[in-house]
């Protein structure tokens, strides 16, 4: 196998299930904090009271052979134990944050599981230059679409559409201009800092949550806005 960009192994397709009934498809990624491993996704992927979405478990697939990307094994992750939810969500001064994390027991991972993790090393700092219009990348599974043979996500470009570091409308997210679809919820939004594909060379800016639309848009006259809410990644250190 030729060298594979780490970003493709950091992200997994999530299937949400009500026991054995498939409900939806979404995106998640791995984050490591102080030696502990977490799966990150959008909060509405694990629970959405407004739509009645309440899966009992998630299923992800993990590569198990670095020389054969068609070799994989599934991992089932329960969302409740004895009726209590096991994921962590957050609130801030603007209200609920649409990000959730679930701690993963490494001992429960498939044997020889092959994956990459983001960590605090990937967080932007004061020296990171992030300007409006910068090209960002969204890694995920739009409408569940991906390389099904090799179980790899697709990467799409997005433009930074609001001032990074400023809470848009006082909420904990910024905007990107991107073409997105259902299934991309929970995707990492990153900036590549140099040509090397190692995970350390990406800055993790946020977690993709939802498309936004202008209340004034006339569906007969106006195209879709094409803007998306991405929650700031710094919430992860608090959640983990």
C-alpha positions in Angstrom: 0.0 0.0 0.0 1.3 3.5 -0.9 1.5 6.1 1.9 -2.0 7.0 2.9 -2.8 10.4 4.1 -3.5 10.2 7.9 -6.6 12.3 7.6 -8.4 9.4 5.8 -7.8 7.1 8.8 -9.0 9.6 11.4 -12.6 9.6 10.2 -15.2 6.9 10.2 -18.7 6.4 8.9 -21.2 6.1 11.7 -24.4 4.0 11.3 -27.0 4.8 14.0 -29.2 1.9 15.0 -32.3 1.2 17.0 -31.2 -2.2 18.2 -30.8 -3.8 14.8 -32.7 -1.3 12.6 -30.5 1.1 10.7 -31.7 4.7 11.2 -29.2 7.1 9.7 -25.7 7.6 8.4 -23.3 10.2 9.8 -19.6 11.0 10.3 -17.3 10.8 13.3 -13.6 11.1 14.0 -11.1 10.1 16.7 -9.7 12.4 19.3 -7.2 11.5 22.0 -6.8 13.4 25.2 -4.4 12.4 28.0 -4.1 8.9 26.7 -7.9 8.4 26.5 -9.6 7.7 23.2 -12.9 9.4 22.1 -15.2 9.2 19.1 -16.5 12.7 18.2 -19.6 13.5 16.2 -22.5 15.9 16.2 -24.8 15.7 19.2 -27.9 15.3 17.0 -26.4 12.1 15.6 -26.7 10.4 19.0 -30.0 12.1 20.1 -32.4 14.6 18.5 -35.5 15.2 20.5 -37.1 17.4 17.8 -37.2 14.6 15.2 -37.6 11.7 17.7 -34.2 10.3 16.7 -33.0 8.2 19.6 -30.6 5.4 18.5 -29.6 2.8 21.0 -26.1 2.2 19.5 -23.6 3.3 16.8 -21.6 1.1 14.5 -18.3 2.0 12.9 -15.9 0.1 10.7 -12.1 0.0 11.3 -9.3 -1.0 9.0 -7.4 -4.0 10.3 -4.6 -4.5 7.7 -2.3 -1.7 6.5 -1.5 -3.6 3.3 -5.1 -4.4 2.4 -7.6 -1.6 2.9 -10.5 -3.9 2.1 -9.9 -5.7 5.4 -12.0 -4.3 8.2 -14.0 -5.1 11.3 -17.0 -3.5 12.8 -17.3 -2.0 16.3 -20.7 -1.6 18.0 -20.9 1.2 20.5 -23.8 1.3 22.9 -25.3 4.7 23.7 -27.0 3.7 26.9 -25.9 1.5 29.9 -28.7 0.7 32.3 -30.8 3.4 30.8 -28.2 6.1 31.2 -26.6 7.8 28.2 -22.9 7.4 28.0 -22.1 10.2 25.6 -21.0 13.7 26.7 -22.6 16.9 25.4 -22.0 20.5 26.3 -23.7 23.9 26.8 -22.1 27.3 26.7 -23.4 30.9 27.1 -25.2 30.5 23.7 -27.0 27.3 24.6 -26.5 23.7 23.6 -23.4 22.8 21.6 -24.0 20.4 18.8 -21.0 18.2 19.6 -20.9 14.9 21.4 -18.0 12.6 22.5 -18.1 9.0 23.5 -15.1 7.4 25.2 -13.9 4.2 23.5 -12.3 1.3 25.4 -9.2 0.5 23.4 -9.5 -3.1 24.6 -12.9 -3.4 22.8 -11.3 -2.3 19.4 -10.9 -5.0 16.8 -7.6 -6.7 16.8 -5.0 -4.8 14.7 -7.4 -1.8 14.3 -5.7 0.8 12.2 -6.7 4.5 12.8 -5.3 7.9 13.4 -6.3 10.4 16.1 -6.5 14.1 16.5 -5.2 15.6 19.8 -4.3 18.9 21.4 -1.4 19.1 19.0 -3.9 19.8 16.3 -5.6 22.7 18.0 -5.0 26.1 16.5 -2.9 28.5 18.6 -2.0 32.2 18.5 0.5 31.6 15.8 -1.9 29.9 13.5 -3.0 32.2 10.7 -6.7 31.6 9.8 -8.1 34.2 7.5 -11.5 34.7 6.0 -11.6 32.9 2.7 -9.0 30.3 3.7 -9.4 26.9 2.1 -10.5 24.3 4.6 -11.2 20.6 4.2 -14.3 18.6 5.4 -13.7 14.9 5.7 -16.7 12.6 5.7 -19.5 10.6 4.2 -22.1 12.9 2.3 -25.3 10.8 1.9 -23.2 7.9 3.0 -21.1 8.2 -0.2 -17.6 6.9 0.1 -15.1 4.3 -1.3 -17.1 1.3 -0.1 -14.4 -1.1 -1.2 -11.7 0.5 0.9 -13.9 2.1 3.5 -12.4 5.5 3.0 -14.2 8.9 3.3 -14.2 11.7 0.7 -12.7 15.1 1.2 -14.3 18.3 0.1 -13.1 21.9 0.1 -14.8 24.6 2.1 -14.1 28.3 2.4 -14.0 30.1 5.8 -17.0 32.3 5.5 -17.0 34.2 8.9 -14.3 35.6 11.2 -12.5 32.7 12.9 -12.4 33.1 16.6 -15.6 35.2 16.6 -18.8 33.3 17.8 -21.2 33.8 14.9 -24.4 35.4 16.3 -23.0 34.8 19.7 -23.1 31.0 19.3 -20.2 28.6 19.5 -19.6 28.1 15.8 -18.2 29.7 12.7 -19.4 29.5 9.1 -18.0 27.7 6.1 -19.1 28.1 2.5 -19.3 24.5 1.2 -21.5 22.1 -0.7 -22.7 19.6 1.9 -25.3 16.9 2.3 -26.9 14.7 5.0 -24.4 12.3 6.4 -21.6 14.9 6.9 -22.8 15.8 10.4 -19.9 15.2 12.8 -17.2 15.6 10.2 -13.9 17.2 11.2 -13.2 20.5 9.5 -9.4 21.0 9.1 -6.7 23.2 7.6 -3.7 21.6 6.1 -0.6 23.4 7.1 2.0 21.8 4.8 2.3 19.1 2.1 3.0 16.2 4.4 0.0 14.0 5.1 0.8 13.2 8.7 -1.9 14.0 11.1 0.3 16.5 13.0 0.3 18.7 9.9 -3.4 19.4 10.1 -5.2 22.0 12.4 -8.5 20.8 13.6 -10.8 23.9 13.5 -14.2 22.4 14.2 -16.9 19.9 14.0 -19.4 20.2 11.2 -23.0 20.2 12.4 -25.6 21.6 10.0 -26.5 23.6 6.9 -27.9 27.0 7.5 -30.5 28.8 5.5 -31.7 32.4 5.4 -35.3 32.9 6.7 -35.9 35.3 3.9 -35.0 32.8 1.1 -37.8 32.2 -1.4 -37.4 28.6 -2.6 -38.9 29.6 -6.0 -36.6 32.6 -6.5 -33.4 31.9 -4.5 -30.8 29.2 -4.6 -29.8 27.6 -1.3 -27.5 29.7 0.8 -24.7 27.1 0.9 -23.4 28.1 4.4 -22.8 25.7 7.2 -22.3 25.8 11.0 -19.0 24.4 12.3 -18.6 24.2 16.1 -15.3 25.3 17.4 -13.0 22.4 18.2 -11.8 23.8 21.5 -15.0 22.4 23.1 -13.3 18.9 22.8 -10.8 19.5 25.6 -13.6 20.4 27.9 -15.7 17.4 26.9 -12.8 15.0 27.1 
